[in-house]
Amino acid sequence: PTMLAQKAEYEETFYAALVELLGPEGAAAAFAQYEQDLATQYDAEAAARAAANGGGPLLSGNWALPLAGRLTSCFCERWGSMHWGIDIAAPMYTPHYSAGDGVVVQAGSATGFGQAVYIEHDNGDVTVYGHMEVIEVVVGQRVAAGQEIALVGSQGFSTGPHLHFEVYVGGLSGVRVDPVLWLAERGIFV
């Protein structure tokens, strides 16, 4: 089984044990606290990484982490349909960055995303950044890896402030791939 499947199985077993031990209401409260504690720990670790990096983006060679935050949704089947990117939660107005050198090919309103930025990188891949509150780039603008391009928002079909991040290998008519793996191949770990 994949790592995500193992995690889901563990969480299901963990929650079942909590229900048996604490009853349904107690288990729900304990699990909510557990998730909140994990989020707090992750946020503290992300803040420490950002501080160690001078507050800017995490870089590896010619690539950058688009947003320091908490991974809240995977590139996976979700509620009966494919979720073609990853979601990274962060507070409103947190800066997000270009994952690599490239040219902005779209910036503005986008169905479902509210607002989005599409960047075609020098290797031909396209990265998509959705749900931002403020866009700081324009179509045709050249951007560098780690350059601030927008601020986190909750525009479009969104349940809270986050970045929806997608990758198309070979351009917009290419293949959508798991952004976590694509970033990891470039030395960037979400």
N, C-alpha and C positions, 0 to 999 in steps of 0.2 A: 504494500500500500504506500501511497505517496505520503509525504510529511504532513500535508494538509489533511488527508484522510485520517492519519494517526492522531493528529491534534483533535479533530472532530470526534473521533472515537473516545479519546481520553476525556474530553469535556462531557460527553454523554454519560460515560461511566461515573465520572466525578459528580455530576449533577444527580444521577440516580442514587448514589450513595448518600448525598446530602438530603434528598427527599426522604429516604428510609430513616436516616438519623434524626432529622429536624422537622419532618413534615413538609408539605408543599410550601406554606407561607414562609417558614423559617429558612428553607432551602433557597427560595427566591431571594430573600434578603441577604443571605450569606453569599450567594453567587454574585449578586449585584455588588456587594462590598468587595469581593474578590476581584471582579473586573475593574472596579474603581481603583483598587490598590495597584493592579497591574498598570493601568493607565497613568497613575501618578508616578510610579517607578519609571515607566518608559519616558514620560515627559521630563523627569529630572535627568535621566541619562541623555536624552536628546539635547537638553539645555547645556549640560556639561560638555557634550561633544561640540556644540556650537561655540561655547565660550572658549574651548581649547583651540578652536579654529578662528578665533578673532571675531566670532559672531556671524561670519559669512558662510557661504555654502561649503559642503564637504566635497572636496575635489579628489580625483584620481586620474592623473595624466590629463587627457583632453576631455574628461567627462565629469559630471557633477550630479549630486543628489538633488532632485528638483525641489524637495521640501523636507526639512527635518520635522518629523511629526510621528504620529502613531498609525501604523498600517491597520485599517479598519475593514477593508474588503479586498478579496483576492481576484485574480484573473481566473474566473471559474463560473460554473453554472450556479445561478442564484435565483431562487423563486421561479424556477421553470424556464429561465432564459439565460443566455450567456452574458456575463459581465465582462466586457472586452478590455478592461483595464484594472488598475488598482486604485484604491482610495486611501489617501493619507490625511488624517485629521490633524488640524492645528488651529490655534485661535484666529479669529477674524483679523484680517490685515497683516498676517504673517507673510513675509516675502517668499515667493517661489522663483526658482532659477531655471535657466535653460540647461537641459541635460548635456548639451554639447554645442560646438560651434555650428552655425548654420544661418539660414535666412528665414524670416517670418513669412509664411505663405498664406496664412489666414489669421485674422485677429478681429474679434467682435462677437456679435450675436451668433449663437449656435443652438439649434434645436436640442432640448434636453439639458444642455450645459449652461444655459443662460448666456454666459460669455465664455469664449474659448480662444486659445492661441495654438496654432499649428506651426511647428518649426521643421523645415527640411534640413537635415544635417549634411555635412560634407560627404558622408558615406552613402547618402541617398535615402537613409531611413527618415521617417517622420515621427515626431513626438507630439502628442496632443495633451493640452493642459486645460481642464474644464472646471467650471463653477466659480471662477475668480470674481472678486468684487471690483477690482480695479485692474485694467490692462495698461501696461507701461511701455508697450512696443507697438509698431505699426507694420503693415504689410510692406515687404521689400527691405525691411531693416535687417542688417547683419548683426547677429548676436554671438557672444562668446560663451563657452562653457562656464557656468556659474554666474552669468550675468542675470541680475534681477529683471524679471519680465512681467510680473503681476503680483497682486496681493490676494491672499486667500479670501474666499467668500462662500456664499451658500446660494448662488444664483441657479435658476433652472430647477430641474427635478432633483432636489437635495434635501436631506434631513438635518443638516448642520454644516458648519464650516469645514471644508476639506478640499483637497485637490484630487480630481479624477485624472489619472495619468495613463495614456495609451501609447503603444509603439506599433508602427507599421514598418516592417522590414521591406526595403525596396520601394518606398514611396506609398502614397495614399491608395494606389491600386495594388499594393503588395499584400503581404500576409501580416495579420495582427498577431503579436506574440506576447508572452507573459513579460511585463515590464520588470518584474523582480529578477527574472533570469537574464534578461537583456542587460540590465544595469550590473548584475553580478559579473557577467562576462567582461565588463569594462572596469571592474574593481570597485564598484559602488554597491554597498549593501544596505537594503532598506530595513 
